[in-house]
Each structure stands twice: as structure tokens, then as C-alpha cells.
Amino acid sequence: MVKRWELKEKNDRAILGGKRTPGSGNKWSAPGDIKSGDFLVECKDTEKKSYSISKARWTKIANEALFSYRLPMMSIRIQELDLVVVAREDWLRILGKK
């Protein structure tokens, strides 16, 4: 049986045109869940009513993205709500406003 997080990663990968990182989360040498041309993506899926992002978690993802020459992104599904989190500075750059 396919798990929810596996479906989330598969859908995110298809949307972003990226590749799944084998063993992500269990090896320091395999950061992020998905690598696309522009982003290193950490995918999270929860059935709970909320999901917390700490500064430490974001800093870890941002540092991993920096070393892979990509922008950090979190793709989070809270129940059936899909969200994408990027740093404001990166978002403004994407919009061409910076």
C-alpha cells in the first residue's frame, strides 16, 4: 500500500519536474526530498490540524539548498490543504521584484 507521504512526493516531483532523493532524511549526503532545477524541496504531509516550522528546521533546509546551488522550499500538506513555503527574499526574486 502506498503511503500518503509517498503520493505527496510523487505529485510534487511531477509538478516541479524534479527527481526524488533516494534515502532522503536518513543520510547527511542525501538532502531534501526532491531536487528540481531551481529548488531543493522538503516534503511534509500531516493529518493533524497544524504543522510547525522552526527556525532551526528552515536553516537546515536553507543550508542544504545553498550547498546544492538551489533555493530552499518546503511543500507541506496539512490534511487536504497544500502549501509551499519559500523565503520572502527568494519569492521576491522569483517575482522579479528584487
N, C-alpha and C positions, 0 to 999 in steps of 0.2 A: 504494500500500500504506500502510495506517495504521500509524503508529509507536506503540511501547509507551507513550511519554510522552503521546501524544495520547489514547490509550484511558484512561490514568490520569486525565488532566484531565477527560475526558468523564464517567467514573464518579464522580469526586469532585464534579463540578458537579451531577450528578443527585442524589447523596446529600445534599449541602448546600443544594440549591435555589439555587445561585448562578449567576453569569454569568462567562464566560471573559473575561479581559482581553486584548483584541487587542494583539499586539505586546509582550506582557509579556516582560521580560528584555532587550529591545533599545531601550527608551526609558525615560528617567527619569520621564516623565509617565504611565507605564502600569505601576504597581507591582503585584506579586502576579500569580498565575496565575488565581485565582478570587476574586471578591468575592461574599460572601453577606451576608445581613442583619447578621450578627454578626461575621464573620471575614474577614480578608484572608489568603488561603491561598497558600502557595508549594508547588508540587507537584514532587516529585523521584522518579525511577524509575531503579534501577540493577540490573544483572545481577551486579554484584560481590558479595562476601561482606559488605561493610560500607559505611556511608555516614557521613561525618564532618560534624558541625555545629560550626562555630567560633563563638566569642562575637561576632566581627565580622559573620558572616552573620546570626546571630539578631538582633543590634542593628539591622542594616539593615532586616530584615523588620518588627521591632517599631516602628521609627520610621515606616516607610511605613504600617503599620496605624494608628498614632496619628493621622497626618495624614488618614486616610480614615475616622476615627471607628469603627474596628473593632478586634477583638482579633487578634493575630498567631497564625498556625497554620502548621505545616509538615505536609504529608501526604507520607509517604515510603514507597515500596515498595522493599524490599531483596529481590531475587529474587522470591519469592512471599509474603513477609511484609509486610503492610500496617500501618503505624504512623501515629499522629497525635501531634505534639509541640505542646504549649502550655506557657506559663509556669506554674509552680506557683501563683502568686498568682491568675492567671486561672482555673485549674482549680478552685481552692477557691471562687472567686466563682461559677463555674458550678454547683458543687455546693451552693451556698447556705451554705457554712461560713465565709464571710468577709463 
